[in-house]
């Protein structure tokens, strides 16, 4: 599938930064709820053992969006697709911000999750615009925006909640998304796709076909599922011990721990360059070991917040390094199918995030923070074992 415009063989730093910011803003919408779980539990009368259903519903709908919406990037004009999905997200965010019942809240936040897959359309678009020699660098920069958006969502949500209540989080995001939609409409390349005989049903079938045909996609997909299960295990339940006695931290303080994760994510931004140099497997192995190690200092969270900060930095560094390496390796296989490859890969991300969210909050309810740490370390060990068995 081709475009009528002259192919873009280089992505400027300014455009890559815009992609990163747009990705960060979009993905943050499905993570604002993490530091608010305790607040939402009280207002809507949802038990702590079941509050993880909010994040699980979001991630399930995100998975549906990955399969149903992201592949459209290989069929339709990506610029218009991105802008339209962003405007629909604005409406969904307003619904969440004005929800009066738990049913409306979960329904609205599910639609937010469905439309947040615009992030993956942006990542695939950036990879397509980039020359092969710089693809890893561009993906590293753009996906850094994704991880930073996930982490800063907690900081922003905590501050806004303390200042104006949790509803302000979603209403402010709606306003910012509206402004970003206008910015992207003006800044993105105005390429038009030629007519194609590829139908929507064939497009969806090809997503499954790519998964069957590409062994590297299957392996990297499972690694994605495991690392984001670990990521979600940490962040889904972290607000629960921090907001409970004896720590009893405010929403702003709890959200601020996301800043520690940003440091780790930024440090891992260059992992794509290592993949470009053929060092993807080595980068993956070292990062997975660090992922396991991170749970040791995290286990002391209830005794020292320094241990929490160190653990967050190591864990988020490891997750981002593996994630960037994964995408650099799979998107080099078939650049013309970048949206479908991204969709197939990120479905594993959604499965992992949803599984981690519900497992984490249930584990915390029955085994406390130490139980959560044991769960996270166990999944990290499984990831190392899987990598070791499949690396050749």
C-alpha positions in Angstrom: 0.0 0.0 0.0 1.5 3.3 -1.1 1.0 7.0 -0.8 1.0 9.7 -3.5 3.3 12.0 -1.6 7.1 11.8 -1.7 8.2 9.3 1.0 9.6 10.9 4.1 13.1 9.4 4.8 13.9 11.4 8.0 11.9 12.5 11.0 13.0 15.8 12.5 13.6 16.0 16.2 10.7 18.5 16.5 8.3 16.2 14.8 9.4 13.2 16.8 9.0 15.2 20.0 5.4 16.1 18.9 4.7 12.4 18.3 6.1 11.7 21.8 4.0 14.4 23.5 0.8 13.3 21.7 1.5 9.6 22.7 2.1 10.6 26.3 -1.1 12.6 26.6 -3.1 9.9 25.0 -1.9 7.0 27.0 -2.1 8.9 30.2 -5.9 8.8 29.9 -6.0 5.2 30.8 -3.6 5.5 33.7 -5.0 8.5 35.5 -7.2 6.2 37.6 -4.2 4.3 39.2 -3.6 6.8 42.1 -7.3 7.5 42.3 -8.4 3.9 43.0 -8.8 4.6 46.7 -10.8 7.8 46.0 -13.0 6.1 43.4 -13.6 3.1 45.8 -15.0 5.4 48.4 -17.1 7.6 46.1 -18.7 4.8 44.1 -18.8 2.1 46.9 -16.5 -0.3 45.1 -14.7 -2.8 47.4 -10.8 -2.7 47.4 -10.7 -6.3 46.2 -12.8 -5.4 43.1 -11.5 -1.8 42.3 -9.0 -3.3 39.9 -12.0 -3.9 37.6 -11.7 -0.3 36.5 -8.2 -0.8 35.1 -9.1 -4.3 33.8 -12.1 -3.0 31.8 -9.9 -0.2 30.4 -7.3 -2.6 29.2 -9.7 -5.1 27.8 -11.3 -2.3 25.6 -7.7 -1.1 24.8 -7.1 -4.7 23.4 -10.3 -4.5 21.3 -9.1 -1.1 20.0 -5.8 -2.6 19.1 -7.4 -5.2 16.9 -10.3 -3.2 15.5 -8.9 0.3 15.1 -5.1 0.3 14.9 -4.9 -1.8 11.6 -6.9 1.0 9.9 -3.6 2.9 9.9 -2.5 0.6 7.0 -5.7 1.4 5.1 -6.9 5.0 5.8 -5.3 8.4 5.9 -3.4 8.2 9.2 -3.5 12.0 9.8 -7.3 12.1 9.6 -7.7 8.8 11.6 -5.5 10.2 14.4 -7.4 13.5 14.6 -10.8 11.9 14.6 -10.0 9.4 17.3 -8.5 12.1 19.4 -11.7 14.2 19.1 -13.8 11.2 20.1 -11.5 10.7 23.1 -12.4 14.2 24.2 -16.1 13.2 24.4 -15.3 10.0 26.3 -13.2 11.9 28.9 -16.0 14.4 29.5 -18.4 11.5 30.2 -15.9 10.1 32.8 -15.4 13.5 34.4 -19.1 13.9 34.9 -20.1 10.3 35.8 -22.7 10.0 38.5 -22.7 6.2 38.9 -20.2 3.4 38.8 -21.8 2.1 35.7 -21.4 5.3 33.8 -17.8 5.6 35.1 -16.8 2.1 34.0 -18.6 2.6 30.6 -16.9 5.9 30.0 -13.5 4.8 31.0 -13.8 1.7 28.8 -14.4 3.9 25.8 -11.4 6.0 26.8 -9.4 2.8 26.7 -10.8 1.8 23.3 -9.8 5.1 21.7 -6.4 5.4 23.5 -5.0 3.1 20.9 -4.3 6.2 18.9 -0.9 5.9 20.6 -0.1 2.8 18.6 -1.2 4.5 15.4 1.2 7.3 16.2 4.1 4.9 16.9 3.5 3.0 13.7 3.2 6.2 11.7 6.5 7.5 13.2 8.3 4.3 12.3 7.0 4.4 8.8 8.2 8.0 8.3 11.6 7.2 9.6 14.5 5.9 7.5 15.6 2.4 8.3 18.9 3.7 9.8 17.1 5.9 12.3 14.0 3.8 13.0 15.3 2.6 16.3 16.1 6.1 17.4 12.7 7.5 16.5 10.8 4.6 18.1 12.9 5.0 21.2 12.0 8.7 21.4 8.3 8.2 20.7 7.8 5.3 23.0 9.7 7.2 25.8 6.8 9.6 25.5 4.4 6.7 26.0 6.1 5.5 29.2 6.6 9.0 30.5 2.9 9.7 29.9 2.0 6.5 31.8 4.1 7.6 34.7 3.4 11.3 34.8 -0.4 10.4 34.7 0.0 9.5 38.3 1.7 12.8 39.2 -0.8 14.9 37.3 -3.8 13.0 38.7 -2.6 13.3 42.2 -2.0 17.0 42.0 -5.3 17.8 40.3 -7.2 15.6 42.7 -5.8 17.4 45.7 -6.5 20.8 44.1 -9.9 20.3 42.5 -11.1 16.7 43.0 -10.7 13.6 40.8 -13.2 14.8 38.2 -10.9 17.7 37.2 -8.3 15.2 36.0 -10.5 14.0 33.1 -11.9 17.4 32.3 -8.5 19.0 32.0 -7.3 16.1 29.9 -10.3 16.6 27.6 -9.3 20.2 27.0 -5.6 19.3 26.3 -6.6 16.5 23.9 -8.8 19.0 22.0 -5.8 21.3 21.6 -3.5 18.5 20.6 -5.9 17.3 17.9 -5.7 20.8 16.3 -1.9 20.8 16.5 -1.6 17.4 14.9 -4.0 18.3 12.1 -1.7 21.1 11.1 1.6 19.4 11.7 1.3 15.8 10.4 2.2 15.1 6.7 -0.8 15.5 4.3 -0.2 12.3 2.5 -3.1 10.6 0.8 -3.4 6.8 0.3 -4.1 5.3 -3.1 -7.3 3.3 -3.4 -6.9 -0.3 -2.3 -8.8 -3.5 -2.8 -8.0 -4.5 0.8 -11.3 -4.7 2.7 -11.7 -4.1 6.4 -12.3 -7.8 7.1 -9.2 -8.8 5.1 -7.3 -6.2 7.0 -8.3 -7.8 10.3 -7.5 -11.3 9.1 -4.0 -10.1 8.1 -3.3 -9.1 11.7 -3.8 -12.7 12.7 -1.9 -13.9 9.7 1.1 -11.8 10.6 1.1 -13.3 14.0 1.1 -16.8 12.6 3.8 -16.1 10.0 6.3 -14.1 12.1 8.0 -16.1 14.9 9.8 -13.0 16.2 6.5 -11.2 16.6 5.2 -14.1 18.7 8.2 -14.2 20.9 8.4 -10.5 21.4 4.7 -10.4 22.0 4.9 -12.8 24.9 7.8 -10.8 26.4 5.7 -7.7 26.0 2.8 -9.4 27.9 5.1 -10.5 30.7 6.9 -7.2 31.3 3.7 -5.2 31.3 2.1 -7.7 33.6 5.0 -6.8 36.0 4.6 -3.1 35.3 0.9 -3.2 36.1 1.4 -5.3 39.2 3.5 -2.5 40.7 1.5 0.5 39.6 -2.0 -0.8 40.0 -1.7 -1.5 43.7 1.0 1.0 44.7 -1.5 3.7 45.9 -3.1 1.3 48.3 -0.2 0.8 50.8 1.0 4.4 50.3 -2.4 5.8 51.2 -3.0 3.5 54.2 -1.5 3.9 57.7 1.3 4.3 58.7 2.3 6.1 55.6 -1.0 7.8 54.8 0.4 9.9 51.9 -1.6 12.4 50.0 -2.7 11.9 46.3 -0.1 14.5 45.2 2.7 12.7 47.0 1.7 9.3 45.7 1.5 10.6 42.2 5.0 12.2 42.5 6.6 8.7 42.6 5.8 8.6 38.9 8.7 11.0 38.5 11.1 8.4 39.6 9.8 6.1 36.9 10.4 8.9 34.3 14.1 8.9 35.2 14.2 5.2 34.4 12.3 5.5 31.2 14.5 8.3 29.9 17.6 6.3 30.7 16.3 3.5 28.5 15.3 5.7 25.5 18.4 4.7 23.5 17.7 1.0 23.7 16.4 1.2 20.1 19.8 2.2 18.9 21.3 -0.9 20.4 18.7 -2.9 18.5 19.7 -1.1 15.3 23.3 -2.3 16.0 22.2 -6.0 16.4 22.3 -6.0 20.2 18.6 -6.5 20.8 19.0 -9.9 22.5 21.7 -8.8 24.8 19.8 -5.7 25.8 16.7 -7.8 26.4 18.5 -10.3 28.7 20.2 -7.6 30.8 17.0 -5.7 31.2 15.0 -8.7 32.3 17.5 -9.5 35.0 17.2 -5.9 36.2 13.4 -6.3 36.2 13.7 -9.2 38.6 16.3 -7.4 40.8 14.0 -4.3 41.1 11.6 -6.2 43.4 14.2 -6.5 46.2 14.2 -2.8 47.1 10.5 -2.6 46.3 9.9 -5.2 49.0 11.0 -2.6 51.6 8.5 0.1 50.6 6.6 0.0 53.9 9.8 0.6 55.8 11.7 3.0 53.6 10.5 5.1 50.6 14.1 5.2 49.3 13.8 1.5 48.5 10.6 2.3 46.6 12.2 5.0 44.5 15.2 2.8 43.7 13.0 -0.1 42.7 10.7 2.1 40.5 13.7 3.5 38.6 15.2 0.1 37.9 11.8 -1.5 37.0 10.8 1.2 34.6 14.2 1.3 33.0 14.0 -2.4 32.4 10.4 -2.4 31.0 11.1 0.5 28.7 14.4 -1.0 27.4 12.7 -4.3 26.5 9.6 -2.5 25.0 11.7 -0.3 22.7 13.9 -3.2 21.7 10.8 -5.3 20.9 9.3 -2.7 18.7 12.5 -1.9 16.9 13.0 -5.6 16.1 9.4 -6.4 14.9 8.8 -3.1 12.9 11.9 -3.8 10.8 10.3 -7.0 9.5 7.6 -5.5 7.3 7.5 -1.7 7.4 4.5 -1.6 5.0 2.5 -3.4 7.6 3.6 -1.4 10.6 0.2 -0.6 11.9 -0.9 -4.3 11.8 2.4 -5.5 13.4 2.0 -2.9 16.1 -1.6 -3.9 16.7 -0.7 -7.6 17.0 2.2 -6.9 19.3 0.4 -4.5 21.6 -2.5 -6.8 22.1 -0.1 -8.7 24.3 0.6 -5.5 26.2 -3.1 -5.0 26.9 -3.5 -8.6 28.1 -0.5 -8.2 30.4 -1.7 -4.9 31.8 -5.2 -6.2 32.4 -3.9 -9.4 34.1 -1.5 -7.4 36.2 -4.1 -4.9 37.4 -6.6 -7.4 38.7 -4.0 -9.9 40.0 -2.2 -7.1 41.9 -5.2 -5.6 43.7 -6.6 -9.0 44.6 -3.2 -10.1 45.9 -2.9 -7.0 47.9 -6.3 -7.5 49.5 -5.3 -11.0 50.7 -1.5 -11.0 51.1 -0.6 -7.3 51.5 2.4 -5.5 49.8 4.8 -8.4 50.3 2.4 -10.7 48.4 2.4 -8.2 45.5 6.2 -8.1 45.5 6.4 -11.9 45.4 3.9 -12.0 42.5 5.9 -9.4 40.6 9.2 -11.2 41.1 7.7 -14.5 40.0 6.4 -13.1 36.7 9.8 -11.4 36.2 11.5 -14.8 36.7 9.2 -16.4 34.2 10.1 -13.7 31.6 13.8 -14.4 32.0 13.2 -18.2 31.6 11.1 -17.6 28.5 13.7 -15.3 26.9 16.5 -17.8 27.7 14.5 -20.6 26.0 13.6 -18.7 22.9 16.6 -16.3 22.3 18.2 -18.6 19.6 
